[in-house]
Amino acid sequence: MVRTEPFTPSTIEPGTAPTGPGGIPQRRVLRTELPGPRSRELAKRRTQAVAPGVSSTLPVYIGSAEGAIVVDVDGNCLIDLGSGIAVTSVGHAVPEVVEAVREQVGRFTHTCFMVGPYEGYVEVCERLNSLTPGTHAKTSALFNSGAEAVENAVKVARRATGREVVVAFDHAYHGRTNLTMALTAKNLPYKDGFGPFAGGVHRVPMSYPLRDPEGMTGAEAARRALELVERQVGAARVACVLIEPIQGEGGFVVPAPGFLPALSQWCAESGALLVADEVQSGFCRTGDWFACDDEGVVPDLVTTAKGIGAGMPLAGLTGRAEVMEKVHAGGLGGTFGGNPVACAAAIAAIDTMRSSDLAGAARRIGRVIGERLDPLVGEPPGIAERRGRGAMQAIELVVPGSLEPDPKAAARIASACHAEGVVVLTCGSWGNVIRLLPPLSISDELLEEGLEVLVRAARGVLAG
């Protein structure tokens, strides 16, 4: 890790910091250098037990968490601006979610919905059908992960249309299974040496305003992509167009206005289905329940995961009823999909999002982040732009005076933040983007403190 100054333990007296219901101080407290001695001990055990292909962003091991604070095994309290990659959007250890999970575990933990169905699964599907964009009749199916949801969206689209081609985009990330690796754009670390991959995938350019020709509109970017589809594949062969309304791992790329509506119109005219991968952008993260809501785009199929379960593994596929009914009985499912404990967590999380207006909270978070990070753009040189929507925000690092990606600067800034007890994540096709995904329940004080650390780290690294 890169430190900007010698380590000095935080000075905080017991009882002087606000605490959550579980008693964890809701502020940053560093009692040891990071990683501390217990984390270093666990790291040694890890090398003997955990496959090296599984990597971790932080060198510290977590012992507990609450609200927007994660506490490592050495007692250090870190500000979480990553939410486990947009998963704990309602916050860590929310009492309502904890109680719902505890109550469900006490009743039963598993029957397999395909063997003995239960109300929780039905209720989560009802919530998804109501919340996802559009007022048309919908049905849903539940799975374990975003990749599973995406795979099943492709299955449904192919079955419903009788076509096979899936259109995906540059910089996309859709998962790590064989089919979703084919849909994912980035080779390292996700695809290298793991092929051959599933066929029938055709990749086209994404609307990436920072890197597109100057002045290109969203409609023009869509036409650029769709002309390639029509010329190289043929519209009549396309089962679906699959897109993240705001890309996640690919760099928090926000397409230019008009891009998504143009894709939607083309799908409607060509008979293809529009599939919105809202795994990272859904559930209030962008200031709306779903990122598609910003321009009123109504997809035919929507995939969800991450924030829906407040930390429990759950994913969903929601689609037009007339599309979903094309799949024969037994064609969708899985042993653990829609686990009753995960469903209980999801219902409690959705209730919390509503009662606490976490969509509004995300918009407020976005404004605060913009106010703090926009002055960094161009000063010091090396930050090309701040972009995002709601509580899904990022800065892109470049070599000063150019648009050449600078992943080393991004890594050093992230490392400096980690050393100071603030969790940030990197992403992007070149690894040159720092992304922020704070819990939507984070306090203004914690958010401001975390951003101050990030600003100080960015200025220190780029000035050096």
C-alpha positions as CSV (number, residue, x, y, z in Angstrom):
1,M,0.0,0.0,0.0
2,V,1.1,3.6,-0.6
3,R,1.0,5.9,2.4
4,T,1.1,9.6,2.1
5,E,2.5,10.1,5.6
6,P,3.7,7.9,8.5
7,F,1.1,5.9,10.3
8,T,-0.5,7.5,13.4
9,P,-3.3,5.7,15.2
10,S,-6.6,7.6,15.2
11,T,-7.4,9.3,18.5
12,I,-11.0,8.6,19.4
13,E,-12.4,8.3,22.9
14,P,-15.1,5.7,23.6
15,G,-18.5,7.2,23.3
16,T,-17.5,10.2,21.2
17,A,-18.5,8.8,17.9
18,P,-22.0,7.9,16.7
19,T,-22.7,4.2,16.7
20,G,-25.1,1.9,14.9
21,P,-27.6,-0.3,16.6
22,G,-24.9,-3.0,16.8
23,G,-22.5,-0.6,18.6
24,I,-20.0,-0.2,15.8
25,P,-18.7,3.4,15.7
26,Q,-19.8,5.1,12.5
27,R,-16.5,6.7,11.7
28,R,-13.0,5.8,10.6
29,V,-10.7,4.5,13.3
30,L,-7.2,3.2,12.6
31,R,-5.6,1.3,15.5
32,T,-2.9,-0.4,13.5
33,E,-1.2,-0.1,10.2
34,L,-3.1,-1.8,7.4
35,P,-2.8,-4.7,7.2
36,G,-2.6,-5.3,11.0
37,P,-1.0,-8.4,12.6
38,R,-4.1,-10.6,12.6
39,S,-4.8,-9.8,9.0
40,R,-1.2,-10.7,8.1
41,E,-1.5,-14.0,10.0
42,L,-4.7,-14.8,8.0
43,A,-2.9,-13.9,4.8
44,K,-0.3,-16.6,5.5
45,R,-3.0,-19.2,6.1
46,R,-4.7,-18.1,2.9
47,T,-1.7,-18.9,0.8
48,Q,-2.0,-22.5,1.9
49,A,-5.7,-22.9,1.7
50,V,-7.2,-20.6,-1.0
51,A,-6.7,-21.0,-4.7
52,P,-4.5,-18.2,-6.0
53,G,-6.9,-17.5,-8.8
54,V,-9.2,-15.9,-6.3
55,S,-7.9,-12.3,-5.6
56,S,-8.9,-9.6,-3.1
57,T,-8.8,-5.9,-3.3
58,L,-8.0,-5.3,0.4
59,P,-5.2,-6.9,2.3
60,V,-7.2,-6.8,5.5
61,Y,-9.7,-9.4,6.8
62,I,-13.1,-8.3,7.9
63,G,-14.5,-9.3,11.3
64,S,-17.7,-7.3,11.4
65,A,-19.6,-4.5,9.6
66,E,-22.5,-2.2,10.2
67,G,-23.9,0.8,8.4
68,A,-21.2,2.2,6.2
69,I,-18.3,0.8,8.3
70,V,-16.4,-2.4,8.0
71,V,-14.2,-3.5,10.9
72,D,-11.2,-5.7,10.3
73,V,-9.9,-8.4,12.6
74,D,-7.4,-6.0,14.2
75,G,-10.2,-3.6,15.2
76,N,-9.7,-1.0,12.4
77,C,-12.9,0.7,11.3
78,L,-12.9,1.5,7.5
79,I,-15.3,3.6,5.6
80,D,-16.9,1.4,2.9
81,L,-17.3,3.2,-0.4
82,G,-17.6,0.0,-2.3
83,S,-20.6,-1.9,-0.7
84,G,-19.1,-5.2,-1.7
85,I,-19.5,-4.1,-5.3
86,A,-23.0,-2.5,-4.9
87,V,-24.4,-5.3,-2.8
88,T,-24.9,-3.8,0.6
89,S,-26.8,-0.8,-0.7
90,V,-29.1,-0.6,2.3
91,G,-26.0,-0.7,4.6
92,H,-24.3,-3.5,6.5
93,A,-26.3,-5.4,9.2
94,V,-29.5,-3.4,8.8
95,P,-31.7,-4.5,11.7
96,E,-34.7,-5.2,9.6
97,V,-32.8,-7.4,7.2
98,V,-31.0,-9.2,10.1
99,E,-34.3,-9.9,11.8
100,A,-35.9,-11.2,8.6
101,V,-33.0,-13.5,8.0
102,R,-32.9,-14.7,11.6
103,E,-36.7,-15.4,11.6
104,Q,-36.5,-17.3,8.3
105,V,-33.6,-19.4,9.3
106,G,-35.5,-20.5,12.3
107,R,-38.4,-21.7,10.2
108,F,-36.7,-23.4,7.3
109,T,-33.6,-22.7,5.1
110,H,-34.3,-24.8,2.0
111,T,-36.8,-26.9,0.2
112,C,-35.9,-26.1,-3.4
113,F,-38.7,-24.1,-5.0
114,M,-39.0,-26.7,-7.7
115,V,-39.8,-29.3,-5.1
116,G,-41.7,-27.5,-2.4
117,P,-42.6,-23.9,-3.2
118,Y,-43.0,-21.1,-0.6
119,E,-44.4,-17.7,-0.3
120,G,-41.2,-15.7,-0.1
121,Y,-40.2,-16.7,-3.7
122,V,-43.6,-15.6,-5.0
123,E,-43.5,-12.3,-3.1
124,V,-40.0,-11.4,-4.4
125,C,-41.3,-12.1,-8.0
126,E,-44.3,-9.9,-7.3
127,R,-42.0,-7.1,-6.1
128,L,-39.8,-7.4,-9.2
129,N,-42.8,-7.4,-11.5
130,S,-44.0,-4.2,-9.9
131,L,-40.7,-2.3,-9.6
132,T,-39.0,-3.0,-12.9
133,P,-39.7,-0.5,-15.8
134,G,-43.0,-0.7,-17.6
135,T,-46.6,-1.3,-16.7
136,H,-47.1,-4.3,-18.9
137,A,-47.8,-7.8,-17.5
138,K,-44.6,-9.4,-16.3
139,T,-43.3,-12.6,-14.6
140,S,-40.0,-13.4,-12.9
141,A,-37.7,-16.3,-12.1
142,L,-35.0,-16.3,-9.3
143,F,-31.4,-17.4,-9.4
144,N,-28.2,-17.1,-7.3
145,S,-26.0,-14.6,-9.2
146,G,-26.0,-12.0,-11.9
147,A,-24.3,-14.3,-14.3
148,E,-27.0,-16.9,-13.9
149,A,-29.7,-14.2,-14.5
150,V,-27.9,-13.1,-17.7
151,E,-27.5,-16.7,-19.0
152,N,-31.2,-17.3,-18.4
153,A,-32.1,-14.0,-20.1
154,V,-30.3,-15.2,-23.2
155,K,-32.1,-18.6,-23.0
156,V,-35.5,-16.9,-22.8
157,A,-34.6,-14.5,-25.7
158,R,-33.5,-17.3,-27.9
159,R,-36.5,-19.5,-27.1
160,A,-39.0,-16.7,-27.5
161,T,-37.6,-15.3,-30.8
162,G,-36.3,-18.5,-32.4
163,R,-33.1,-16.6,-33.2
164,E,-29.6,-17.1,-31.8
165,V,-27.4,-14.0,-32.1
166,V,-26.8,-11.9,-29.0
167,V,-25.5,-8.4,-29.5
168,A,-23.2,-7.2,-26.7
169,F,-21.0,-4.1,-26.3
170,D,-17.4,-3.0,-25.9
171,H,-16.4,-2.7,-22.2
172,A,-19.3,-4.9,-21.1
173,Y,-19.1,-7.2,-18.1
174,H,-21.8,-9.8,-17.6
175,G,-20.2,-12.6,-15.5
176,R,-17.6,-15.4,-15.4
177,T,-19.6,-18.5,-16.6
178,N,-18.8,-19.8,-20.1
179,L,-21.6,-17.9,-21.9
180,T,-21.2,-14.7,-19.8
181,M,-17.4,-14.7,-20.4
182,A,-18.3,-14.6,-24.1
183,L,-20.5,-11.6,-23.4
184,T,-17.9,-9.9,-21.3
185,A,-15.5,-7.7,-23.3
186,K,-12.3,-7.7,-21.1
187,N,-9.8,-10.5,-21.5
188,L,-7.7,-10.2,-18.4
189,P,-8.5,-11.4,-15.8
190,Y,-11.9,-12.7,-16.8
191,K,-11.3,-14.7,-20.0
192,D,-7.6,-15.4,-20.7
193,G,-7.0,-19.1,-21.3
194,F,-10.5,-20.2,-20.4
195,G,-11.9,-20.6,-24.0
196,P,-13.4,-21.7,-26.3
197,F,-16.5,-19.7,-25.4
198,A,-20.1,-20.0,-26.3
199,G,-20.9,-18.8,-29.8
200,G,-23.6,-16.6,-31.2
201,V,-22.2,-13.4,-29.6
202,H,-21.6,-10.3,-31.7
203,R,-19.8,-7.3,-30.1
204,V,-20.3,-3.7,-31.2
205,P,-19.1,-0.2,-30.0
206,M,-20.6,1.3,-26.8
207,S,-21.5,4.9,-26.4
208,Y,-18.5,6.2,-24.4
209,P,-18.7,10.0,-24.5
210,L,-15.2,10.6,-23.2
211,R,-13.6,8.5,-26.0
212,D,-16.2,8.9,-28.8
213,P,-15.6,11.5,-31.6
214,E,-16.3,14.9,-30.3
215,G,-20.0,15.9,-30.5
216,M,-21.3,12.4,-31.2
217,T,-24.8,12.1,-29.9
218,G,-26.3,9.0,-28.3
219,A,-28.5,8.4,-31.4
220,E,-25.4,8.6,-33.6
221,A,-23.5,6.2,-31.4
222,A,-26.5,3.8,-31.6
223,R,-26.6,4.0,-35.3
224,R,-22.8,3.3,-35.5
225,A,-23.4,0.1,-33.5
226,L,-26.6,-1.0,-35.2
227,E,-25.3,-0.5,-38.7
228,L,-22.6,-3.0,-37.9
229,V,-25.2,-5.5,-36.7
230,E,-27.3,-5.1,-39.8
231,R,-24.3,-5.4,-42.1
232,Q,-22.4,-8.2,-40.4
233,V,-25.2,-10.2,-38.8
234,G,-28.6,-9.2,-40.1
235,A,-31.3,-7.8,-37.9
236,A,-33.5,-10.9,-38.6
237,R,-31.0,-13.1,-36.8
238,V,-30.7,-11.1,-33.5
239,A,-32.4,-12.7,-30.5
240,C,-31.6,-9.8,-28.2
241,V,-29.5,-6.7,-27.6
242,L,-27.9,-7.0,-24.1
243,I,-26.6,-3.9,-22.4
244,E,-25.8,-2.5,-19.0
245,P,-27.6,0.9,-18.9
246,I,-24.6,2.2,-17.0
247,Q,-21.6,-0.1,-17.4
248,G,-20.0,-1.5,-14.2
249,E,-16.7,-3.3,-14.4
250,G,-16.1,-1.7,-17.8
251,G,-15.6,1.7,-16.3
252,F,-18.9,3.2,-15.1
253,V,-19.5,4.3,-18.7
254,V,-22.7,6.4,-18.9
255,P,-24.0,6.3,-22.5
256,A,-24.9,9.6,-24.2
257,P,-28.5,10.6,-23.9
258,G,-30.6,9.0,-26.6
259,F,-28.4,5.9,-27.0
260,L,-30.6,3.5,-25.0
261,P,-33.9,4.8,-26.5
262,A,-32.5,4.3,-30.0
263,L,-31.5,0.7,-29.1
264,S,-35.0,0.1,-27.7
265,Q,-36.7,1.5,-30.9
266,W,-34.5,-0.7,-33.1
267,C,-35.3,-3.8,-31.1
268,A,-39.0,-3.1,-31.3
269,E,-38.8,-2.6,-35.1
270,S,-36.6,-5.6,-35.8
271,G,-38.3,-8.1,-33.5
272,A,-35.2,-8.5,-31.2
273,L,-35.6,-8.2,-27.4
274,L,-33.9,-5.5,-25.4
275,V,-32.2,-7.0,-22.3
276,A,-31.1,-4.6,-19.5
277,D,-28.4,-5.9,-17.2
278,E,-29.3,-3.9,-14.1
279,V,-27.2,-6.2,-11.8
280,Q,-25.0,-3.4,-10.6
281,S,-27.1,-0.3,-11.5
282,G,-30.4,-1.5,-10.1
283,F,-32.3,-1.1,-6.8
284,C,-31.9,2.7,-6.2
285,R,-28.2,2.8,-6.9
286,T,-28.4,5.5,-9.7
287,G,-31.1,7.6,-8.1
288,D,-34.0,5.7,-9.6
289,W,-35.1,2.1,-8.9
290,F,-33.4,1.2,-12.2
291,A,-31.0,3.0,-14.4
292,C,-33.3,2.6,-17.4
293,D,-35.9,4.8,-15.7
294,D,-33.7,7.9,-16.3
295,E,-34.8,8.0,-20.0
296,G,-38.0,6.1,-19.7
297,V,-36.6,3.0,-21.5
298,V,-38.7,-0.1,-21.0
299,P,-36.7,-3.3,-21.6
300,D,-38.3,-6.6,-22.6
301,L,-36.1,-8.4,-20.0
302,V,-34.3,-7.1,-16.9
303,T,-31.7,-9.0,-14.9
304,T,-31.1,-8.1,-11.3
305,A,-28.8,-9.2,-8.4
306,K,-26.3,-7.5,-6.0
307,G,-28.4,-4.9,-4.2
308,I,-31.6,-6.9,-4.2
309,G,-30.5,-9.3,-1.4
310,A,-28.6,-6.9,1.0
311,G,-25.7,-9.4,1.0
312,M,-27.6,-12.7,0.6
313,P,-27.0,-14.4,-2.8
314,L,-30.1,-13.7,-5.0
315,A,-30.7,-12.7,-8.6
316,G,-33.8,-12.3,-10.7
317,L,-34.9,-12.3,-14.3
318,T,-38.0,-10.3,-15.0
319,G,-39.7,-10.1,-18.4
320,R,-42.8,-9.5,-20.5
321,A,-45.3,-12.2,-19.6
322,E,-45.8,-13.1,-23.3
323,V,-42.0,-13.6,-23.6
324,M,-41.4,-15.5,-20.4
325,E,-44.3,-17.9,-21.2
326,K,-42.5,-19.1,-24.3
327,V,-40.2,-21.3,-22.1
328,H,-41.5,-24.8,-21.3
329,A,-42.0,-26.0,-17.8
330,G,-38.7,-27.0,-16.2
331,G,-36.7,-24.9,-18.6
332,L,-35.8,-22.4,-15.9
333,G,-34.7,-23.0,-12.3
334,G,-31.9,-24.3,-10.1
335,T,-31.4,-26.0,-6.8
336,F,-30.7,-22.9,-4.7
337,G,-32.3,-20.2,-6.9
338,G,-34.6,-18.1,-4.8
339,N,-33.4,-19.6,-1.5
340,P,-36.0,-18.7,1.2
341,V,-33.5,-17.0,3.4
342,A,-32.3,-14.8,0.5
343,C,-35.9,-14.0,-0.4
344,A,-36.6,-12.9,3.2
345,A,-33.6,-10.6,3.1
346,A,-34.7,-9.2,-0.3
347,I,-38.2,-8.4,0.9
348,A,-36.8,-6.6,4.0
349,A,-34.2,-4.7,1.8
350,I,-36.9,-3.5,-0.6
351,D,-39.0,-2.3,2.2
352,T,-36.0,-0.4,3.6
353,M,-35.3,1.2,0.3
354,R,-38.9,2.4,0.1
355,S,-39.3,3.6,3.7
356,S,-35.9,5.3,3.7
357,D,-36.2,6.7,0.2
358,L,-32.8,5.3,-0.8
359,A,-33.4,6.5,-4.4
360,G,-33.5,10.0,-3.1
361,A,-30.5,9.3,-0.9
362,A,-28.6,8.1,-4.0
363,R,-29.3,11.4,-5.8
364,R,-28.0,13.3,-2.8
365,I,-24.9,11.2,-2.6
366,G,-24.3,11.9,-6.3
367,R,-24.5,15.6,-5.8
368,V,-22.0,15.5,-2.9
369,I,-19.6,13.4,-4.8
370,G,-19.8,15.7,-7.8
371,E,-19.2,18.8,-5.7
372,R,-16.1,17.2,-4.1
373,L,-14.6,15.5,-7.2
374,D,-15.5,17.9,-10.1
375,P,-12.8,20.4,-9.0
376,L,-10.2,17.6,-9.4
377,V,-10.9,17.2,-13.1
378,G,-7.8,18.7,-14.8
379,E,-6.3,19.9,-11.6
380,P,-4.0,18.3,-11.0
381,P,-3.6,16.9,-14.5
382,G,-4.4,13.2,-14.9
383,I,-8.1,13.0,-14.2
384,A,-10.0,13.1,-17.5
385,E,-13.5,13.3,-16.0
386,R,-15.8,12.5,-13.2
387,R,-18.9,10.6,-14.3
388,G,-21.8,8.6,-13.1
389,R,-25.3,8.9,-11.8
390,G,-26.6,8.9,-8.2
391,A,-24.4,6.8,-6.0
392,M,-22.6,5.1,-8.9
393,Q,-19.7,7.5,-9.6
394,A,-16.2,7.3,-11.0
395,I,-13.1,9.2,-12.0
396,E,-11.0,8.1,-15.0
397,L,-7.2,8.4,-14.8
398,V,-5.2,9.3,-17.9
399,V,-1.7,10.3,-18.8
400,P,-1.7,14.1,-18.5
401,G,-2.3,15.8,-21.9
402,S,-3.8,12.7,-23.5
403,L,-6.6,10.1,-23.2
404,E,-4.0,7.3,-22.7
405,P,-5.3,5.3,-19.8
406,D,-3.2,5.4,-16.6
407,P,-3.9,2.3,-14.6
408,K,-0.8,2.8,-12.4
409,A,-2.1,6.1,-11.1
410,A,-5.5,4.6,-10.4
411,A,-3.9,1.7,-8.5
412,R,-1.7,4.0,-6.4
413,I,-4.6,6.3,-5.5
414,A,-6.7,3.3,-4.5
415,S,-3.9,1.9,-2.5
416,A,-3.4,5.2,-0.7
417,C,-7.1,5.3,0.2
418,H,-6.9,1.7,1.5
419,A,-3.9,2.6,3.7
420,E,-6.0,5.4,5.2
421,G,-9.0,3.2,5.9
422,V,-11.2,4.0,3.0
423,V,-12.5,1.3,0.7
424,V,-12.6,2.3,-3.0
425,L,-12.5,0.0,-6.0
426,T,-10.9,0.2,-9.4
427,C,-12.4,-0.9,-12.7
428,G,-12.4,-0.1,-16.5
429,S,-11.2,-1.9,-19.6
430,W,-7.7,-0.6,-18.8
431,G,-8.0,-0.6,-15.0
432,N,-7.7,3.1,-14.9
433,V,-11.0,4.0,-13.3
434,I,-11.7,4.5,-9.6
435,R,-15.4,3.7,-8.8
436,L,-17.4,4.7,-5.8
437,L,-20.4,2.7,-4.6
438,P,-21.1,3.8,-1.1
439,P,-24.1,2.3,0.9
440,L,-27.1,4.5,0.2
441,S,-27.6,4.9,3.9
442,I,-24.2,6.4,4.5
443,S,-24.2,9.6,6.6
444,D,-23.0,12.9,5.2
445,E,-20.2,13.0,7.7
446,L,-18.8,9.6,6.7
447,L,-19.2,10.3,3.0
448,E,-17.4,13.7,3.3
449,E,-14.6,12.1,5.3
450,G,-14.1,9.3,2.8
451,L,-14.1,11.8,-0.1
452,E,-11.6,14.0,1.6
453,V,-9.2,11.0,1.9
454,L,-9.8,10.2,-1.8
455,V,-9.1,13.8,-2.9
456,R,-6.0,14.0,-0.7
457,A,-4.7,10.7,-2.2
458,A,-5.4,11.8,-5.8
459,R,-3.6,15.1,-5.4
460,G,-0.7,13.4,-3.6
461,V,-0.3,10.7,-6.3
462,L,-0.8,12.9,-9.3
463,A,1.5,15.7,-8.0
464,G,4.2,13.2,-7.4
